[in-house]
Amino acid sequence: MPFSNDGLANSIKILREASTEWKSKTSKPDGEVNGAIKYDENKPRWVLAPMREFEDIVRIMTFGAQKYEDNGWKGVDKDRYISALLRHVTAYMSGEDVDSESGMPHMAHAACNAVFIMYKDNNES
């Protein structure tokens, strides 16, 4: 079943509009904006991120939270996420774009599993 989250979509739209406005006002990432200096050249540039695709990952996480429990994914062994990632990539490579259970793209599931693996690599010994 596909998800609908107008609040999140609206927030993303507002962020995109703000980043577009910011880009139009600055000539360089660490440059002058309306006479003010902001030294941020070594900081992540979130305006470069594909927010719609990030939203798909959050939708997958929401689907999982509804099916299981909030943040239940943190208690699952990393090897299970590696297997799930490979299953979704294999389904995608076989020509199946959308997961039949969630109605979401297989590659969004794969990306979500990759994020879980990254989290586990960064937070578990």
N, C-alpha and C positions, 0 to 999 in steps of 0.2 A: 504494500500500500504506500503510495507516494506521500511525502510529508508536505505540510504547508506551515510556514512560520513567517508571517508577515512582519512581525516585530524585528526579527533578526534580519530579514531581507531589507527592511527600511533602514536599519542601522548601518548595514553594509553600503546601501545607496548613499547615505549621508556621509560616511567615511570616504567613499569614492569621490563624491563632489568636493569635499574638503581637500582631499589630496590633489585633485585637479586644480582647484583654486590656488593651493600652495605652490604647485609646480609652476603656475603662470606668474607668480609673484617673485620667484627666486631664479637667479641665473645659474647658481651652482649649489650643491648640497650643503656646503659650509659657508654660503655667501650671505650677502646683505639682503634683508627683506624689509622694505619700507624704512630704511635707515637704521635698522637694528641688526646686530651681528649675532649669529647662532652657530657655535662651533659644534657640529654634529657629524663631521665627516667620518668618524670611526664608529658610528652607531648604525644598527640595522635600519635599512630603508624599507619600512613596511609598505610604502606606496608601490613597491615593485612586486609585491606578493599577489598571486591570483586569488582574490578573496572569494569568488564564487566557488572555486574548487575547495578552498578551506571550509566554506559553508557545507559543502557536500560531506566532508569528513565529520563535521559536527552533527549533521543529520544522521549519519551512520551511527555515531556514538549515542544519539538520542534514541534511535531505533533499538540499539542494544540495551540501553538503560530501561526502556519500556518492556523489553522482552525478559531481561534478567533483573538488574538493579543498578542504581547509580554507582558509577565507578567500580562495578564488579569486575571489570576487565583487569584491574590492577592485581587481582589475586590469581589470575590464570598464568600458567607456565609459558614462558617466551616461545618455546618450541611449538606450541599450539598456534600461536600467531604467525610463525614462519610457515607452518602448513596451510593455514587459512589464506595467507597472502598468496602462496603458490597456487592454491585452488582457484582463487579469483583471477589471477593472471592467466592461468591455463584456460579457464572458461572464456575469458576475453580473447585470448589468442585463437580459440576454437570458433570464434564468431559470435559468441553470446555477450552482448553489451550490457544487459541489465540482469541483475540478480532476481530470480523469480520470487523469493521470499520477501525481500525488502522493497523491491521496485526501484532500487537505486543502482547506479552503474557499478559494474564489477571493479573498475579501476578506482572508484571512490572507496570501495571496501578494501582493496589492496593498499591504497594510500593510508587508510585508517590503521590497518594492521602494521604498516611500516612505522607509523607514529607510535603505536603501542610498543613495538620492538625497540625503537629509539628511546622511549621513556624507560623501558626496563634496562637497556644498556647504560643509560645515564644515572639511574637511581638504585640499581641493585648491584651487589657485588658478585 
